Amino acid sequence: EGKGAIVLDQSGLAQKGGPVMSHVRLAERQLDLHSTRVGTGSADLVIGCDQIVTASRDALSRMGEGRTWAAVNASGATTAAFVKNPDWQFPAEGSRGAIQQACGKDNVDFIDAGQIATALLGDAIATNMFMLGYAFQKGHVPLQENSLLKAIELNGVSVAFNKAAFNWGRSAAHDLAAVSRAALPSKVVEFKRIQTLDDIVSRRIELLTAYQDAAYAGQYKAFVDQVRAQEERSVRYAPDRTVARYYYKLMAYK
């Protein structure tokens, strides 16, 4: 597109590779770019592929309320802190609040990108390109679609995979609910009818008749009927199903 660009990658060295932060600066002309780093409070866009890193002091310092728009992956990931402290919990609310305060509440989108992208494409690495596609579709990446797709091709690594992740991110920006349904289909919930007391008693009468005879089953029914009558007279005495079940067990064992 003839635009100027400067990229600075800062890679951490801690467990699991540590935090990675990239400063990307774009301008109409290369000579308009004089610094490799995004200045304090001057970021126009933040793509937060890791919520904890996005809420770090360094990242927050680049955000400016009312200026910065952020897309943040809300899917939590275990950090090195878990090794020393098994009770460690993902600080979702605290980090979310810090990012919203830095950018302005209405300037942040939190998406379960990690979970969705992994479900769709089978690898968490798809999250990064998914997030780029999301931000692009929202209108915050000042480049043309063809330029971004061409860059994926020139990189030459998992081209089809990365293009798919990018396009899924775009789709999510358009209709997140639909993409979520595609990635995480609803589970079939089986509802079983709750047995009534009459159901329980009737079934056990059949079993006791087969176990011994009708007279023996009649003893069971008579006792349960007596208990039910007592229950109707006193709300403090309500064994209902418990008596029906366990008196049957007692008689069946004998």
N, C-alpha and C positions, 0 to 999 in steps of 0.2 A: 504493500500500500504506500510505500515511500515514506513511512513515518520513522521517527527515531525511537530507539528503545535501549534501555540499560537494565540488566538483571544482576542482582546480587543474591546468592544463596548462602544462608548461614545454617550450617548443619551441626547439630549437637552430637556429643560423643558418649552420652550416657547409655544405659541399658536400652535395648531395642532401637538403637540408633539415635535416641534422644530427640529433642524437638528440632524441627527444621522450619526456618522462616525465610521466605524469598521476598526481596524487595523488587518490584517490577515498576519501572517508570516509563511512560510513553509520552511522546510529544509529536507535533506535526513535523518538526525538523530535529535532526540529531544534535545540531548546535544549540538547541534550546535546553538540553539536558546537561547540567553541570555537576550533579551529585549522584552517587550510586544508591544512596539510602533515601527512603521516604522520610521526610522531615516530621518533627513532632506535630501531631494534630492535623497533618495534611494528607492523609490517605483518603482517596476517593472511594476505594473499594477494598474490602477485606474478605478474602475467601478463607474461612476458618475450617480446615479439614480435621482439626483436633480442637475440641472446645477448651480444654485446659490450656493448651499453648496459646490459643486465641485470647484467653483471659490473663495471660502472663503480663507482667509489668511492661516489658518491652513492646509487646503487641498493642496493649492498651494505649501506650504513649503515642502511637502513630494515629490513633483515631481522634476525630474531632466531632463533637456533638453538632448535629445539623449538617455536617459535611459528608461524613463517612457512612456508606451503606455496607452492611455485612451480611454474608450468608454463612451460617455456622452449622457444622455437622454436630447434631445433638446426640448421636450414638456414642455412649461412653466406652472408654477403653482403659484397661488396667495399666497403671504406670509402675515405675520402679519403686514407688513408695509402698506398694503392696508387699514387696519382698521383706521389708523390715517391719511392716505393720500389717498383719493379716486382717485386722479389723478396719483397714482403710476403706473408705467409701468414696465413690465418684462424686465430687463437689458440684453437682449439676446446678443447683439453685444459686449458689454463690458465684460461680463463674458466669452463669447466664445474666445475673443481675449486674455484674461488673461490666459486661459487654454492652448491655442495654444502656447503662449509665454513660458509658463513653461515647456511644454513637447516637443515642436517643432511642427510646423504646420503639418508635415506629420505623426505625431505620435498620432493623435486624430481623432476618428470617432464620429460625432454627428448624432444621430438617433432619430427620433420622436417616441421613444419607448413607451412613455406613451400613446400617441394617438393610436398607432398601437395595443399594447397589450390590452388596454381597449376595443377597437373595436372587437378584436378577441375573448377575453375571458370574457368580461363583467365586469371587475373589475380592477381598476388601480393598485392594489397590485401585479398584474401579471407582472408589469414593472420590478420589481427587479430580478425575475428569468429569465425573457426575456433577460435582460442585461447580466446576467451571461452566458446564453446560447450563446449570441452573442460573448462575449469575449472568451469563450471556443472554439467556432468554428474558431475564428481568430487565435487560437494557443497560447493564452497568459495565459491560466490557466494550470499550470503544474500538472494536475491530470487526471486520466482516466475517461471516461464517466461513466463507471459502478460505480465508487466510488461516483461520484456526484449524480447519480440516487439513489444509496443506501442510501446516506445521507438524501435525500428527503423522502425516505421510513421510515427511522429510526425516522425522526422528527415527522412523523405520522399526519401531518396537511395538509389537502387538497392535498393529494399525486398526484392524477390524474391531478388536476388543475395545480400544480406546475411543474409536468413533461411536461405537454402540453406547458406551458409558456417557459420552458427551450428549448424545441424542436423548438418552433416558433422562439426563439432568434437565434438558430443555423441556421435555414432556412433563416432568415433575413441576417445573415452574408454571406451566400452563394449567395442569390439573393434578395436584399432588395426591388427592384422594384416589384418583383412578390409577395412578402409578403404584401407590401403596397397595391397592387391592390386587394389582397384577403381580406384585412382588411377594406379598404376604396374603395369599387367599384365605378367606374365612374358613375356620374349622367347622366341621359338621358337628353339631351338638345334639346328642341323642337324649330325648326326654322320656323317662320311664314313669308310667302311671304309678302314683303312690297307692299302695294297698290300703283298703279300708279295713276296719276291724272285722266286718262281715266276710271280706275276702279271706282274711287270715284264718278265721274260725272255720269257714266252709272247707278250705283246703285241708286243714288239720283233722277235721272230722272224717274226710275221705281217707287220709293216711292212717288214722287210728282204726278205722273200720277194716282196712286192708291188713293192718298190723295184727289185729285180734278179731274184733267183731263189732257189730252195730251197738250192742249194749255198752261195750267199753267206750266207744266213741260218744255214746249218750252221756256217760258220766262226765266226760270232758266238757260237753256242751252245757250241761246243767250247772257245772261249777262256774264256767265263764259267764253264763247268763246271770248267775247270782252276783258275781262281781260287778257286772254292768249295772245291775239294779242298784247296788250299793253306791256305785259311782254317780248315778243320777241323783241320789239323795244327798251326797256330800261332795262339794268341790274340792275338799282337802284330800280326798281319796280317789286317785285317778290312775290306777295301774294299767287300764285298758289293754293296749297291744302287748305290753310287757308280760302280763299274766297269760294272755292267750298264747304267746310264743313259748314261754318257759314252763308253763303247766303241761303243755303238749310234750315238751322235751322230757319232763319228768315221767310222764305216763309212757312215752315211747321207749324209754330206757328200761322201765320196769317190765 
